Amino acid sequence: MDFSVPDEIVGLCDSVHAFMEEHVYPLERSGETWVMEVGGPAYPPAVVAVQEKAKAAGYWAFHLPREAGGADLPFRHYVLVNEILGRSLVAPACFGSQAPDSGNAEILWRYGSEEQKDRWLAPLVAGRIRSCFSMTEPEVAGSDPKLLRTTARRDGDEYVIDGHKWFTSGAHGASFAIVMAQTNPEAESPYARFSQIIVPTDTPGFNISRGIPVMGDRDNHHAEIWYENCRVPVSNCLGPEGSGFLIAQERLGPGRIHHCMRWLGMAQRAFELMCRYATQRETFGSVLARKANIQDWIADARADIHAARLMTLHAAWKIDTVGAAAAREEISLVKFFGARVLHDVVDKAIQVHGAAGLTEDHPLSAFYRQARLGRIYDGPDEVHKMVVSRRILSRYAEG
Ligand SMILES: Cc1cc2nc3c(=O)[nH]c(=O)nc-3n(C[C@H](O)[C@H](O)[C@H](O)COP(=O)(O)OP(=O)(O)OC[C@H]3O[C@@H](n4cnc5c(N)ncnc54)[C@H](O)[C@@H]3O)c2cc1C
């Protein structure tokens, strides 16, 4: 694996850093909150203003192919840019790489019909609308999506969708949902029973019952949705009927590593705040930086971030060279390892700051919440460990 970085990518990273300083951190400090509401605008005006500047500078949707309206960076270079975006929680929306829109755009680009691309992908990539991804259900384990109960029954040239979903992030204010529903219950393999179906959020029967706040965050809530006799044309099926799992896998693999890239930047910023504070805060006759245990934390945090970064770069390089399916083990490794590193680094940074670290004067408390959520969304730690260990053990079983 070659660690050298082309000059143009070094230049791009420097410019993105400068853009963050000039436009994104001021937006973060302005405290302009993001209130998601049904029928509300996709983005608040202050975010739209920064998005326009990012588009004009060519810093838009780095992960998407150029023909789809993106900047077409290979994964290994996207790590270097996306970790910079990870430094601020408001940055992904400013650069057109906000989840779940980024993943939805990728699958629409790959599997969407021309009509679906015109109607949904083009305005999504342009940032004019938002979307959501509706898979997880409260009644069954999200870790084992074969158990999902939502059905899409065929009636003439329509699907009739019935089911109960939750944790559909960003549904408030989204224009459409991509819904995982059972279309082929007779298929022998449970993996061939589901499809992904585009449901405009103004379809009768798409009923949001509440926004679920998580760990005190009431702005970026996650929707609970009842699909009740919700009818959409069969032409809204994404890809061939029965390919829901295949498409979900295509979406989740790269989606997971996008999170890992951003966690590097979040951990790095927490680390910088910790180091700076440690050199300034004085207790019992010396600054914190002189205490052996704080030096120990700083060295451990540095090693952890470095290891997570190398693992992320390696997984990205593998996706670039042999594809996401062949990089499944590396993606799972860095998903649970990267989430734990972020969690531990932010935890140490908060501890060094004392009570100040818990306030919203710093981004640390919001980072801590992200770190905790990251150990569950896109597959809990235990599931990724299961994937990795099963693969390792099967190699031993095969001799
Ligand atoms: C912030 C956030 C945003 C999300 N956004 C979305 C979204 O936009 N769309 C969407 O569809 N879903 C979303 N989700 C849901 C997420 O994908 C699920 O929470 C996740 O797949 C786990 O499913 P579950 O919550 O049902 O937990 P369960 O599957 O019930 O698992 C519970 C616990 O059991 C343990 N466990 C599970 N399997 C194993 C195993 N094999 N071995 C050992 N232990 C195991 C784990 O510790 C796990 O945490 C989001 C979740 C969060 C937290």
The ligand as a Tripos MOL2 file, in Angstrom:
@<TRIPOS>MOLECULE
LIG
   53    58     1     0     0
SMALL
NO_CHARGES

@<TRIPOS>ATOM
      1 C1        -28.3670    7.4830   15.8800 C.3       1 LIG1
      2 C2        -28.9800    6.3600   15.1190 C.ar      1 LIG1
      3 C3        -29.4180    6.5860   13.8040 C.ar      1 LIG1
      4 C4        -30.0190    5.5640   13.0830 C.ar      1 LIG1
      5 N1        -30.4870    5.8300   11.8300 N.ar      1 LIG1
      6 C5        -31.1570    4.8680   11.1540 C.ar      1 LIG1
      7 C6        -31.7450    5.1570    9.8730 C.ar      1 LIG1
      8 O1        -31.6360    6.2680    9.3520 O.2       1 LIG1
      9 N2        -32.4750    4.1820    9.2750 N.ar      1 LIG1
     10 C7        -32.6360    2.9440    9.8120 C.ar      1 LIG1
     11 O2        -33.2910    2.1120    9.2070 O.2       1 LIG1
     12 N3        -32.0760    2.6380   11.0290 N.ar      1 LIG1
     13 C8        -31.3560    3.5720   11.7040 C.ar      1 LIG1
     14 N4        -30.8280    3.2870   12.9350 N.ar      1 LIG1
     15 C9        -31.0540    1.9830   13.5400 C.3       1 LIG1
     16 C10       -29.8190    1.1030   13.5820 C.3       1 LIG1
     17 O3        -29.4520    0.6810   12.3110 O.3       1 LIG1
     18 C11       -30.1560   -0.0670   14.5310 C.3       1 LIG1
     19 O4        -30.3050    0.4960   15.8190 O.3       1 LIG1
     20 C12       -29.0870   -1.1280   14.5440 C.3       1 LIG1
     21 O5        -29.1040   -1.8640   13.3350 O.3       1 LIG1
     22 C13       -29.3120   -2.1130   15.7040 C.3       1 LIG1
     23 O6        -30.6220   -2.6130   15.6960 O.3       1 LIG1
     24 P1        -31.5100   -2.5560   17.0460 P.3       1 LIG1
     25 O7        -31.4540   -1.1910   17.5970 O.co2     1 LIG1
     26 O8        -32.8350   -3.1220   16.7210 O.co2     1 LIG1
     27 O9        -30.7470   -3.4830   18.0840 O.3       1 LIG1
     28 P2        -30.8550   -5.0800   18.1780 P.3       1 LIG1
     29 O10       -30.6310   -5.6900   16.8410 O.co2     1 LIG1
     30 O11       -32.0910   -5.4270   18.9090 O.co2     1 LIG1
     31 O12       -29.5960   -5.4180   19.0750 O.3       1 LIG1
     32 C14       -29.5390   -5.0380   20.4610 C.3       1 LIG1
     33 C15       -28.1500   -5.3390   20.9870 C.3       1 LIG1
     34 O13       -27.9400   -6.7420   20.9240 O.3       1 LIG1
     35 C16       -26.5730   -7.0040   20.7340 C.3       1 LIG1
     36 N5        -26.4210   -7.9260   19.5930 N.ar      1 LIG1
     37 C17       -27.0990   -7.9190   18.4340 C.ar      1 LIG1
     38 N6        -26.6720   -8.9140   17.6420 N.ar      1 LIG1
     39 C18       -25.7040   -9.5660   18.3140 C.ar      1 LIG1
     40 C19       -24.8650  -10.6830   18.0460 C.ar      1 LIG1
     41 N7        -24.9380  -11.3360   16.8620 N.pl3     1 LIG1
     42 N8        -23.9760  -11.0740   18.9800 N.ar      1 LIG1
     43 C20       -23.8920  -10.4250   20.1640 C.ar      1 LIG1
     44 N9        -24.6510   -9.3510   20.4890 N.ar      1 LIG1
     45 C21       -25.5400   -8.9400   19.5700 C.ar      1 LIG1
     46 C22       -25.8640   -5.6820   20.4740 C.3       1 LIG1
     47 O14       -25.2030   -5.2720   21.6380 O.3       1 LIG1
     48 C23       -27.0060   -4.7430   20.1580 C.3       1 LIG1
     49 O15       -26.7030   -3.3960   20.5130 O.3       1 LIG1
     50 C24       -30.1810    4.2870   13.6810 C.ar      1 LIG1
     51 C25       -29.7210    4.0620   14.9730 C.ar      1 LIG1
     52 C26       -29.1410    5.0730   15.6940 C.ar      1 LIG1
     53 C27       -28.6780    4.8010   17.0920 C.3       1 LIG1
@<TRIPOS>BOND
     1     1     2 1
     2     2     3 ar
     3     2    52 ar
     4     3     4 ar
     5     4     5 ar
     6     4    50 ar
     7     5     6 ar
     8     6     7 ar
     9     6    13 1
    10     7     8 2
    11     7     9 ar
    12     9    10 ar
    13    10    11 2
    14    10    12 ar
    15    12    13 ar
    16    13    14 ar
    17    14    15 1
    18    14    50 ar
    19    15    16 1
    20    16    17 1
    21    16    18 1
    22    18    19 1
    23    18    20 1
    24    20    21 1
    25    20    22 1
    26    22    23 1
    27    23    24 1
    28    24    25 2
    29    24    26 1
    30    24    27 1
    31    27    28 1
    32    28    29 2
    33    28    30 1
    34    28    31 1
    35    31    32 1
    36    32    33 1
    37    33    34 1
    38    33    48 1
    39    34    35 1
    40    35    36 1
    41    35    46 1
    42    36    37 ar
    43    36    45 ar
    44    37    38 ar
    45    38    39 ar
    46    39    40 ar
    47    39    45 ar
    48    40    41 1
    49    40    42 ar
    50    42    43 ar
    51    43    44 ar
    52    44    45 ar
    53    46    47 1
    54    46    48 1
    55    48    49 1
    56    50    51 ar
    57    51    52 ar
    58    52    53 1
@<TRIPOS>SUBSTRUCTURE
     1 LIG1         1 GROUP 0 **** ****
